[in-house]
Amino acid sequence: MVLFNALPIVPLLVYLSRPAHTFPTPRCTESLASVTASATNFDLSSGSPPENATVPVTGTFRVKLRFCEPTVNVPGRADTLQILVHGSTYDHQYMDPDFEPDTYSWVRWASAHGYPTLNMDRLACGESDHPDPVTVVQNPFDGAFVAQIIRLARDGGVAGAHRPFKKIVYVGHSLGSIIGNEVISTVPDLIDAVILTGYGHKIGNPGDAVFLPANEVDPVRFGDLPSGYVTSVDAEARASFYGPEGTFDPAMLAFDEAHKDTVTFGELVSVTGTKDGIVGKPAPDFKGDVFTVAGDSDQFACTEPKCANLASEEQFYPAARSFEFAVIPDAGHCINLHLTAPILYKTALNWLDRHGY
Ligand SMILES: *[C@@H]1O[C@H](CO)[C@@H](O)[C@H](O)[C@H]1NC(C)=O
């Protein structure tokens, strides 16, 4: 017993999580697509959001896309595109990290099960354009911009795809889920299914997640950005996106900290419907399938013990064909980056399979 207690927990879990498999590397095509979108944003000149959005915004910006073909052929799935949208202060690496991708990459997992994926650096992240972080990059414009990317993909216009897609599965994390929610709320016919991770309408206390202007946090990487681009201050603040010690590999946190990206002031304050701690609108006309998933120690998505609050997410999707939620053990907010990521992927695959995707 003493011997077992003396074993360091983290290396043990890291060892246990080492995958027995090696996923084949998918064939991917990267492109910088020019996308035009229009939305009605908020007037944030006072520093806080007014009740209603009133400012029309139109713009054409380049977005870095990465389309990957599946590595196995599963009939029916080749025409079902998974669109992967990361959250705030991340880029495409959240859904497809270079660090131990056999454990952590949603893209590799999806490819190995027959699904094509479209991963991206969201607008204002990574190699995509960085428009005005206050007037342009807000939740309404983000939603309209992603909707345009989905239209492009659905019609076969994304580099490397060479075909239109019959079904679209939207996979979001955190702000990426809020944006997905905005899309199915405003354009309910564009998407067949949503997997919304790290998000519930009633948002919890973000705890130690302190954000500062990115140009101060890391002048080498972000020195050219205006101060409306912010990011988490250090690895300790970053750790508040994770579960307790032992649920993640410290080397993953170090990789994440070294590759962290930004979020805009406009995004942080413009998420609609913030009254009573509610973040994001209902999607009363969305008729597809909804799957809400969070890690059991996600401080943002879980406001009740064991994330029991996620059951009440169903009320926001009254016309949905189906609603389910799942809680992944031993995981915090950045659910994909935990040692239990393979459980998340198995859970999502099972849900997709049961719903005919
Ligand atoms: C915001 O919009 C709602 C619904 O259209 C309206 O009832 C309300 O008066 C508006 N609020 C303001 C401050 O204009």
PDBQT file of the ligand as one rigid body, heavy atoms in Angstrom, charges set to zero:
ROOT
HETATM    1  C1  LIG A 401     -34.168  45.968 -27.427  1.00  0.00    +0.000 C 
HETATM    2  O1  LIG A 401     -34.984  45.164 -28.279  1.00  0.00    +0.000 OA
HETATM    3  C2  LIG A 401     -36.191  44.716 -27.672  1.00  0.00    +0.000 C 
HETATM    4  C3  LIG A 401     -36.861  43.776 -28.644  1.00  0.00    +0.000 C 
HETATM    5  O2  LIG A 401     -36.935  44.322 -29.934  1.00  0.00    +0.000 OA
HETATM    6  C4  LIG A 401     -37.053  45.942 -27.323  1.00  0.00    +0.000 C 
HETATM    7  O3  LIG A 401     -38.226  45.524 -26.683  1.00  0.00    +0.000 OA
HETATM    8  C5  LIG A 401     -36.255  46.838 -26.374  1.00  0.00    +0.000 C 
HETATM    9  O4  LIG A 401     -36.980  48.031 -26.112  1.00  0.00    +0.000 OA
HETATM   10  C6  LIG A 401     -34.895  47.213 -26.987  1.00  0.00    +0.000 C 
HETATM   11  N1  LIG A 401     -34.105  47.942 -26.002  1.00  0.00    +0.000 N 
HETATM   12  C7  LIG A 401     -33.564  49.124 -26.247  1.00  0.00    +0.000 C 
HETATM   13  C8  LIG A 401     -32.781  49.729 -25.126  1.00  0.00    +0.000 C 
HETATM   14  O5  LIG A 401     -33.676  49.719 -27.311  1.00  0.00    +0.000 OA
ENDROOT
TORSDOF 0
